[in-house]
Amino acid sequence: MVPGNLSVRRRALGYAMAVVGVVVLAAVLEPLRGRLDLASDAMLFLLLVVTTAIVGGLGPALVAGALGALTLNFLFTQPYHTLRIHEPSDVVAVAVFGIVALMVSWVVDLAARRAAAVREAAELEAANRLRTALLAAVGHDLRTPLAVAKAAVSGLRSSDVVLAEKDRRELLASADQALDRLSSLVENLLDLSRLQAGALPVRTRPVALGDVIARALDDPGVEPRAVVLDLPDELPDVVVDPGLLERVVVNVVANAQRYATDPPLLTASAVDGRVEMRVVDTGPGLPGASRDRVFVPFQRLDDSGSGLGLGLALSRGLVEAMAGTLTLEDTPGGGLTLVVSVPATPAPQTRVPS
């Protein structure tokens, strides 16, 4: 807790707690003056000082300590209702209370400052790691499609080489694929930043899951005719944002296609008021220790391969924004199954004749 790190609201709350707490504590303890000794009263006031230090920092704690010492003198040492102290032992008790309150305030504040400093250092280190990963990924994965598109366009514009029509079509196809890849990467980056900032609009409504999947499989990011579909005829509509769920389907299917040798299976079922969509592959699978890593931005399996490593991280965030879940399961016989669970439309209630 560096100086000025506490908000004005917390400091104000600390000062209010110091003043009100002393008044309330004095009102509660004064009727018990004959039952509790001065040491017990001082311990209760010291507890107030510690609480005030935790809430409002050093300043409010010092105020609570000063007011506590004055209150102990005024109400709980003879002669009562004066600032004079008759018994030498009471002088020592009040003085010790003031010193201890000062030391406790300082220690609690120092501990809070050190804890805050450690937390800020950890956050800074995490931000630096994220920045390094982003720069490394952007330096390769965004530059590669740009370079491909640039080379294709330069070849088409060159007047030194006469291209056959077949070669021109191949160069145009390469440029188109590279720009599609670049567009997907940039969209994922923008959506992830909006999602983390809470600025991504989510508009849910009932839609047919089959329609969303059909549009997703037409996306350039999914290899055509490389998915096995097994969707039941009777499947309730899902309450989702169709555009966001389409992005999720594209990402999880493309991820399965990237790592599986055979076309992945995409199936769905209704379970307890939800619809579970499963993307099943028979690829190499994923060790349990790496399960959480795949949902961290800019992390890829074995830190190899292409792509920014945003697909599953973004997909989980999009699914959770629609009140759903994205989890991983082992495929029986080997491989990995991604399970997307989203709310289903409520089943119509049948009226029982009376």
C-alpha positions in Angstrom: 0.0 0.0 0.0 2.0 2.9 -1.3 1.2 6.4 -0.1 -2.0 7.6 -1.5 -3.0 4.1 -2.7 -6.1 4.0 -0.5 -9.1 5.6 -2.1 -10.6 8.8 -0.6 -13.7 6.8 0.3 -11.7 4.2 2.3 -9.8 6.9 4.2 -13.1 8.8 4.9 -14.6 5.5 6.1 -11.5 5.0 8.3 -11.8 8.4 10.0 -15.6 7.9 10.5 -14.9 4.5 12.0 -12.3 6.0 14.4 -14.7 8.6 15.7 -17.9 6.7 15.7 -16.2 3.5 17.0 -14.7 5.3 20.0 -18.1 6.9 20.8 -20.0 3.6 20.6 -17.3 1.6 22.5 -17.3 4.2 25.2 -21.1 4.1 25.5 -21.1 0.3 25.7 -18.2 0.0 28.2 -19.1 2.8 30.6 -22.0 1.0 32.2 -19.6 -2.0 32.7 -17.0 0.1 34.4 -17.3 -1.8 37.7 -17.1 -5.2 36.0 -14.2 -4.7 33.6 -10.7 -3.5 34.6 -8.8 -0.8 32.7 -6.7 -3.4 30.9 -9.8 -5.0 29.4 -11.1 -1.7 28.2 -7.7 -0.8 26.7 -7.7 -4.1 24.7 -11.1 -3.4 23.2 -10.0 0.1 22.2 -6.8 -1.4 20.7 -8.9 -3.8 18.6 -10.7 -0.7 17.3 -7.4 0.8 16.4 -6.3 -2.3 14.4 -9.6 -2.5 12.6 -9.4 1.2 11.7 -5.8 0.7 10.4 -6.9 -2.1 8.1 -9.8 -0.1 6.7 -8.4 3.4 6.5 -4.7 3.3 6.9 -2.3 5.0 9.3 -4.0 8.4 9.7 -7.4 7.1 10.9 -5.6 4.6 13.1 -3.7 7.3 14.8 -6.9 9.3 15.3 -8.5 6.2 16.8 -5.5 5.7 19.1 -5.5 9.3 20.3 -9.3 9.3 20.9 -9.1 6.0 22.7 -6.3 7.2 25.0 -8.3 10.3 25.9 -11.5 8.3 26.4 -9.7 5.8 28.7 -8.4 8.7 30.7 -11.7 10.6 30.9 -14.1 7.7 31.5 -12.2 4.8 33.0 -9.5 6.2 35.3 -10.2 7.9 38.6 -11.1 10.7 39.1 -13.7 10.1 36.5 -14.8 12.7 33.9 -11.5 14.5 34.2 -8.2 14.3 32.3 -6.3 13.8 35.6 -5.2 10.3 36.7 -5.1 9.4 40.4 -3.5 6.0 40.4 0.1 5.6 39.0 -0.8 2.2 37.6 -3.5 3.8 35.5 -1.0 6.4 34.2 1.2 3.5 33.1 -1.8 1.7 31.5 -3.0 4.7 29.5 0.6 5.5 28.4 1.3 1.9 27.4 -2.0 1.9 25.5 -1.0 5.0 23.5 2.4 3.6 22.7 1.0 0.2 21.7 -1.7 1.8 19.6 0.9 3.9 17.8 3.1 0.8 17.2 0.2 -1.4 16.1 -1.0 1.3 13.7 2.4 1.6 12.1 3.0 -2.2 11.9 -0.5 -2.8 10.3 0.0 0.0 7.8 3.5 -1.2 7.0 2.3 -4.8 6.4 -0.5 -3.5 4.2 2.0 -1.4 2.2 4.3 -4.4 1.7 1.4 -6.7 0.7 0.2 -4.1 -1.8 3.8 -3.7 -3.2 4.1 -7.5 -3.6 0.7 -7.6 -5.4 1.6 -4.7 -7.7 4.9 -6.3 -8.5 3.2 -9.6 -9.4 0.6 -7.8 -11.5 3.4 -5.9 -13.3 5.4 -9.1 -13.9 2.2 -10.7 -15.3 1.6 -7.7 -17.5 5.2 -7.9 -18.7 4.9 -11.6 -19.5 1.7 -10.9 -21.4 3.2 -8.0 -23.3 6.2 -10.1 -24.2 4.0 -13.0 -25.4 1.8 -10.6 -27.4 4.8 -9.0 -29.1 6.3 -12.3 -29.9 3.0 -13.7 -31.3 2.2 -10.5 -33.2 5.7 -10.3 -34.6 5.3 -13.8 -36.2 1.6 -14.6 -36.6 0.4 -11.2 -37.9 3.5 -10.6 -40.0 3.2 -14.0 -41.8 -0.1 -13.4 -43.5 0.9 -9.9 -44.3 4.0 -11.1 -46.0 2.1 -13.7 -48.0 -0.5 -11.1 -49.1 2.2 -8.6 -49.9 4.2 -11.1 -52.0 1.1 -12.2 -53.9 0.0 -8.6 -54.7 3.6 -7.7 -55.7 3.7 -10.7 -58.0 0.4 -9.7 -59.6 1.6 -6.1 -60.1 5.0 -7.0 -61.5 5.5 -6.0 -65.1 8.7 -8.1 -65.4 7.0 -11.5 -65.3 4.2 -12.6 -67.5 1.8 -14.8 -65.5 -0.4 -17.5 -66.9 -4.1 -17.3 -65.8 -3.6 -20.3 -63.6 -0.7 -18.6 -61.8 -2.7 -15.4 -61.4 -5.6 -17.4 -59.8 -3.2 -19.1 -57.4 -1.7 -15.8 -56.3 -5.1 -14.3 -55.8 -6.2 -17.3 -53.8 -3.0 -17.1 -51.6 -3.6 -13.4 -51.0 -7.3 -14.0 -50.2 -6.5 -16.8 -47.7 -3.7 -14.7 -46.0 -6.0 -11.7 -45.6 -8.8 -13.9 -44.2 -6.3 -15.3 -41.7 -5.1 -11.8 -40.8 -8.7 -10.6 -40.4 -9.5 -13.5 -38.1 -6.4 -12.8 -35.9 -7.3 -9.1 -35.6 -10.9 -9.9 -34.8 -9.8 -12.3 -32.0 -7.5 -9.7 -30.6 -10.2 -7.0 -30.6 -12.9 -9.3 -29.2 -10.6 -10.5 -26.4 -9.7 -6.9 -25.4 -13.4 -5.9 -25.4 -14.3 -9.0 -23.4 -11.6 -8.3 -20.8 -12.8 -4.7 -20.6 -16.5 -5.7 -20.3 -17.3 -3.8 -23.5 -18.3 -6.6 -25.7 -22.1 -6.4 -26.4 -24.0 -9.7 -25.8 -27.5 -9.9 -27.2 -29.0 -13.3 -26.5 -32.2 -14.7 -28.1 -33.6 -18.1 -28.9 -32.0 -19.6 -32.0 -31.7 -23.0 -33.6 -28.3 -24.5 -32.9 -28.2 -26.2 -36.3 -28.5 -22.8 -38.0 -25.6 -21.4 -36.0 -23.5 -24.5 -36.8 -24.3 -24.4 -40.5 -23.1 -20.8 -40.7 -20.0 -21.5 -38.7 -19.0 -24.4 -40.9 -19.1 -22.1 -43.9 -16.5 -19.8 -42.3 -13.1 -19.7 -44.0 -11.4 -20.7 -40.8 -13.0 -24.1 -40.9 -11.8 -26.7 -43.4 -14.8 -27.6 -45.7 -16.1 -31.2 -45.5 -13.7 -32.0 -42.7 -16.3 -32.3 -39.9 -18.6 -35.2 -39.1 -22.0 -33.9 -38.0 -24.4 -35.9 -35.8 -27.2 -33.6 -34.6 -30.5 -35.0 -33.3 -33.7 -33.9 -35.1 -35.4 -32.9 -31.9 -33.2 -30.4 -30.2 -34.5 -27.3 -28.3 -33.4 -23.9 -29.3 -30.6 -22.3 -27.4 -30.6 -18.8 -25.8 -27.4 -17.3 -27.0 -26.0 -14.5 -29.1 -25.9 -16.1 -32.5 -22.9 -14.2 -33.8 -20.8 -15.0 -30.7 -21.8 -18.7 -30.6 -20.8 -18.9 -34.3 -17.4 -17.6 -33.4 -17.1 -20.2 -30.7 -18.0 -23.0 -33.0 -15.5 -21.8 -35.6 -12.7 -21.6 -33.0 -13.3 -25.0 -31.3 -13.8 -26.9 -34.6 -10.8 -25.3 -36.2 -8.8 -26.1 -33.1 -9.9 -29.8 -33.3 -9.1 -29.9 -37.0 -5.6 -28.5 -36.3 -4.6 -31.2 -33.9 -6.6 -34.3 -35.0 -5.7 -36.6 -37.8 -9.3 -37.6 -38.6 -12.2 -35.2 -39.1 -13.7 -34.3 -35.7 -17.2 -35.3 -34.7 -19.7 -32.5 -33.8 -22.7 -33.6 -31.9 -25.2 -32.1 -29.4 -27.8 -33.2 -26.8 -30.3 -31.7 -24.4 -29.3 -32.1 -20.7 -31.3 -30.6 -17.8 -32.5 -27.4 -19.4 -29.3 -26.9 -21.4 -27.8 -27.9 -24.7 -24.4 -29.5 -24.7 -22.4 -29.4 -27.9 -19.5 -31.7 -28.2 -16.5 -31.4 -30.6 -14.8 -34.8 -30.4 -11.4 -35.5 -31.9 -9.1 -38.5 -31.8 -5.9 -36.5 -31.8 -3.0 -36.7 -29.4 -5.1 -35.4 -26.5 -3.9 -33.1 -23.8 -2.1 -33.9 -20.5 -4.0 -32.9 -17.4 -1.3 -30.4 -16.3 -1.8 -28.5 -19.6 -5.6 -28.3 -19.4 -5.7 -24.8 -17.9 -3.0 -23.4 -20.2 -5.1 -23.7 -23.3 -7.5 -21.2 -21.9 -4.8 -18.6 -21.3 -4.3 -16.0 -24.0 -1.1 -16.4 -26.2 -0.5 -19.9 -24.9 -0.3 -22.8 -27.4 0.4 -26.5 -27.0 4.1 -26.9 -26.4 4.4 -23.2 -27.4 4.6 -24.3 -31.0 2.5 -24.1 -34.1 0.9 -21.1 -35.6 -1.7 -18.8 -34.3 -1.9 -16.4 -31.5 -3.3 -19.0 -29.1 -6.4 -16.9 -28.6 -9.1 -19.3 -29.9 -10.0 -21.3 -26.8 -9.3 -18.4 -24.4 -11.7 -16.2 -26.4 -14.2 -19.0 -26.9 -14.4 -19.7 -23.1 -14.9 -16.0 -22.5 -17.6 -15.7 -25.1 -19.4 -18.8 -23.8 -19.3 -17.5 -20.2 -20.7 -14.1 -21.4 -23.7 -16.0 -22.6 -24.2 -17.9 -19.2 -22.6 -21.0 -20.6 -19.5 -23.1 -19.9 -16.6 -24.5 -22.0 -14.9 -27.5 -20.6 -12.5 -30.3 -21.7 -13.0 -34.0 -21.5 -10.9 -37.0 -22.6 -12.2 -38.8 -25.7 -12.6 -42.5 -25.0 -9.8 -44.3 -26.9 -7.7 -41.2 -27.0 -8.1 -37.6 -28.0 -9.9 -34.5 -26.6 -13.5 -33.5 -26.4 -14.5 -29.8 -26.0 -18.0 -29.4 -24.4 -19.9 -26.2 -24.9 -22.9 -26.0 -22.6 -25.5 -23.1 -23.2 -29.0 -22.4 -21.9 -31.9 -24.0 -23.8 -35.3 -22.4 -24.2 -37.7 -23.6 -21.6 -39.9 -26.6 -22.6 -43.5 -25.6 -23.1 -45.6 -26.6 -20.1 -48.6 -28.9 -20.8 -51.8 -27.9 -19.1 -53.4 -30.8 -17.2 -57.1 -30.9 -17.6 -58.9 -30.2 -14.4 
